[in-house]
Amino acid sequence: MTKKVALFVFRDDPMCFVHVLLNTLDMHERGHDVRMIMEGEATKLLPGLEKESTAVPKMWKQVKEKNLVAGVCKACSTQMGTAFSAEKQGLPLLDDMSGHPSFAGFIAQGCEILVF
């Protein structure tokens, strides 16, 4: 059974982020409609993801190339000073709930919400 899943990553924790990337790619490969959303402190990771010298940026590139990133929280990336990096990487800034991405919006699309 195919599921629609939205993975919200909030933590500025590279180990957690690796697992979100791995699960996003795995779910996609298994045929699920999966989208990743960067929120909170996780938006601080954006500038480092542009460097391709380690495994994390390589997986990030795969997730972006497969169009699996729904977007980045506009309010949090602005607060963390990384909105420029999101825009440079061509990622939408999500702000449908007082400047933040809305869980309810993804639920309305039929998504199951997973939070990291």
C-alpha positions as CSV (number, residue, x, y, z in Angstrom):
1,M,0.0,0.0,0.0
2,T,1.4,3.4,-1.0
3,K,1.3,6.1,1.6
4,K,1.8,9.9,1.5
5,V,4.3,10.9,4.2
6,A,5.7,14.2,5.3
7,L,8.9,14.1,7.3
8,F,9.5,17.3,9.3
9,V,13.0,17.6,10.6
10,F,13.5,20.1,13.4
11,R,16.8,19.2,15.0
12,D,20.2,20.7,14.2
13,D,21.7,17.2,14.5
14,P,23.7,15.8,11.6
15,M,23.1,12.2,12.7
16,C,19.3,12.7,12.9
17,F,19.4,14.4,9.5
18,V,21.2,11.5,7.9
19,H,18.5,9.2,9.1
20,V,15.8,11.5,7.7
21,L,17.6,11.5,4.4
22,L,18.0,7.7,4.4
23,N,14.3,7.2,5.2
24,T,13.2,9.7,2.7
25,L,15.1,7.9,-0.1
26,D,14.1,4.5,1.2
27,M,10.4,5.4,1.3
28,H,10.6,6.9,-2.2
29,E,12.3,3.8,-3.6
30,R,9.5,1.7,-2.1
31,G,7.0,3.7,-4.0
32,H,5.7,6.0,-1.3
33,D,4.8,9.6,-2.0
34,V,7.3,11.2,0.5
35,R,8.3,14.8,1.2
36,M,10.8,16.3,3.6
37,I,10.3,19.6,5.3
38,M,13.1,21.5,7.1
39,E,12.0,23.3,10.2
40,G,13.4,24.9,13.3
41,E,17.1,24.5,14.1
42,A,17.5,22.0,11.2
43,T,17.5,25.0,8.9
44,K,21.0,25.8,10.2
45,L,22.2,22.8,8.3
46,L,21.4,24.3,4.9
47,P,24.7,26.1,4.1
48,G,26.8,23.0,4.9
49,L,24.7,20.9,2.6
50,E,25.9,22.8,-0.4
51,K,29.4,21.3,0.0
52,E,29.7,17.9,-1.6
53,S,32.8,16.6,0.3
54,T,30.9,14.2,2.6
55,A,28.1,11.6,2.4
56,V,25.5,13.9,3.9
57,P,25.6,16.5,1.1
58,K,25.6,13.7,-1.5
59,M,22.4,12.2,-0.1
60,W,20.9,15.7,0.2
61,K,21.6,16.2,-3.5
62,Q,19.8,12.9,-4.3
63,V,16.8,13.9,-2.3
64,K,16.7,17.3,-4.0
65,E,17.2,15.8,-7.5
66,K,14.3,13.4,-6.9
67,N,12.2,16.5,-5.9
68,L,11.5,15.1,-2.4
69,V,12.0,18.3,-0.5
70,A,8.7,20.1,0.0
71,G,10.5,23.1,1.4
72,V,12.0,25.0,4.2
73,C,10.4,27.0,7.0
74,K,10.5,30.6,6.0
75,A,10.4,32.0,9.6
76,C,13.0,29.6,11.0
77,S,15.4,29.9,8.1
78,T,15.1,33.7,8.3
79,Q,15.7,33.6,12.1
80,M,18.7,31.2,11.6
81,G,20.2,33.3,8.8
82,T,19.9,30.6,6.2
83,A,17.0,31.6,4.1
84,F,19.5,32.8,1.5
85,S,20.9,29.2,1.3
86,A,17.4,27.7,0.8
87,E,16.7,30.2,-2.0
88,K,20.2,29.6,-3.6
89,Q,19.4,25.8,-3.6
90,G,16.0,26.5,-5.2
91,L,14.0,25.3,-2.2
92,P,10.6,26.8,-1.6
93,L,10.2,28.8,1.6
94,L,7.0,27.6,3.3
95,D,5.0,30.0,5.4
96,D,1.3,29.0,5.3
97,M,1.0,29.0,9.1
98,S,2.1,32.4,10.6
99,G,5.4,32.1,8.7
100,H,5.9,28.3,9.3
101,P,4.8,25.2,7.3
102,S,1.5,23.8,8.6
103,F,1.1,20.2,9.6
104,A,-2.6,20.6,8.9
105,G,-1.8,21.6,5.3
106,F,0.1,18.3,4.8
107,I,-2.6,16.3,6.5
108,A,-5.2,17.9,4.2
109,Q,-3.1,16.5,1.3
110,G,-3.5,13.0,2.9
111,C,0.0,12.9,4.4
112,E,1.0,11.0,7.5
113,I,3.3,13.3,9.6
114,L,6.6,12.1,11.0
115,V,8.6,14.5,13.2
116,F,12.3,14.3,13.8
